[in-house]
Amino acid sequence: MTGAMDLEQEVSAFLAICRTAALATVGGQGRPHGANVQYVSDGRWRLSWVSSAAAAHSEHLGERAACAATVYAHDDRPEMIHGVQLRGEAELVTGDERERVLDLYRGKYPFVAEEPYAAAIDKQGGYRLTPTWLRWIDNRRGFGFKVE
């Protein structure tokens, strides 16, 4: 079995190469909402993305910071299922921290430097999910393998 440090590096590498997270939020009236977001990871398992302040998930995060996300490998074979489930709190990042998120975002998604994306990205809010809980699922190691 892989050591804890190897597993941490594996999860970090996985988050670095994947592109889309399924974000789950809950609005002030208790209604759940799911949205796919293109994210970047900072190597500490925090996920950051850009979204319009008017998007339902952004409005929800303004009301309630608690959220969850999943990132998984796109492979339909049961023995290849692997990915991450996260729970934590998300926040709007501003100032220098927003610029760091945008720099990471532009590095992972070069197309956002081109129009019409460049102008749109500059108007979006930067958000970051800091996990308080994480589960790594990896059927490649055996059906049902998971580590929290």
Disulfide bonds with the S-S distance in Angstrom:
none
